[in-house]
Each structure stands twice: as C-alpha cells, then as structure tokens.
Amino acid sequence: MTTSNRRVFFMQALATGSLAMAALQARAADPTVQDTEAQAVALGYKGDTTKVDAKKYPKHEAAQVCSNCALYQGKAGDAQGVCPLFAGKQVAAKGWCSAWAKKA
C-alpha cells in the first residue's frame, strides 16, 4: 500500500466514523418513541391514538391515550412524557399502546 492509499483509507475511515457518531448523537437527541421501534411494534404503540388498528386491538377506545394511562409519568398538559415501558424515552400524550391501563 502506498502512502497515498493509506492516507485516503484513513481519511475515509475517519469520515465514516464521524458520520456514524453524528447519527448516534441525533438519535440520542430525540428521546421520543417512534412507532417503528421494536418495543413500540410489540406493544402496538402509536403516537396518535386515532391511528390504532381497530381490528388488531378491538378493546381500544379513542378516549384511551397515554396521558390518562396509569403508567404515564408526564405532567398534565405536556405533549409527551416518560413511560416506564420505554425506558429512557418519551411517549406522545395522545399516543396509545396495548398496555394502557386506566389511571386511578
């Protein structure tokens, strides 16, 4: 390998590593649960309760939203809040998942 090829290789490796780090930081900067994440799919989570599949979840009602779930830890009026089912991430207050339980 010539010096020029080594230099190009290391520059490309550095650029690739930088892009990977930027992608990870961008992902960490947005702690909101996405409907497509594995845990969300497993629980039938939707960021908008009106988009829940009624055939798949026949017990779902439009009035059931994360903000009135017993597991939701956000403050009243917040657009999103923490849910222990999605550790370290926030769910939409108007979202829903199959683990929804009425707040006492």
N, C-alpha and C positions, 0 to 999 in steps of 0.2 A: 504494500500500500504506500503510495507516495504521500508526501507531506500535504499536498493539496487535497487529496482524497480524505485524509484524516481530518483535516480542518473542516471540510464540507460535512463529513459524518458527524463530528461533534457539534457543529452549528445546527444541523438538522435535529440531532438528539436533544439539544437544549431547547430548540423551538417547540418540539413535540412535548417535552416535559412541561414547558411553560403553559402550553395550551391545555394540557391535562389539569394542571393546578388551577388555572383560571376557571375551568369547567367545574371543578370540585368546589371552589370558593363561591361560584354563582349558585350552585346547588345548595350550599350551606347557608347562603344569604337569604334564601326563600324557604322558611320552615313550614310552609303551607302544604298540607297533604294534597296530592294530586290523585284524581280518580283512577289513574292508570297504574299506580304503585301496587305492588303485590299485596300488601296488607289491606289496602283500600279495596281492591278487587275481591279479596277473600271475604271481606265484611260487607260487600255490596255498597260501599261508601260512594256517595255522590255529593259534590259541593253544592248542589241545588236539589232540594227535596222534590221538586216538581219533575225531575228527570229520572226518578227511580223507576225501574221496570216493575210495573204493577203485576204482571204475570208471574214474575220470579219471586216477588215479595208481596203476596196478596194481603197481608196484615198491615202493610204500610198505609198511613193516612197522611194527607197533605199537612195537617197540623203538627205532625211529628217532625221536629227539627232539632239539630244539635243543641241549640240554645235552651231548649226545655227538656233536655235529657239529663238524667241523674249523673252521668259521667262527665258532662261538660263542666270545665273549670274556668270559663271566661266570665267576664263581668257583664251584667245586663246592658244591652245596647251596643256591645262590641261586635264588630263584623266577623271576628274569629276569636277562637280561644283554644286552650290546651285540652286535649283528651288523652287520658292515660293509655288508651288502646293504640295510640300512635305516638309512642314515646319521643319526646323532643320536637314534635311537630304540632301545628295548629290546624284545627278543622274550621270550616266555614260555619258561622252561626246558623245559616239557612240550609246547612247540609243535613245528611241523614246516613245512617248505616244500620245494619241488621241487629246491632247490639243495643239499639235505642231502648231506654227504659224511662218511664215517666218520673219526673222529679217529684219528690215527696213534698 
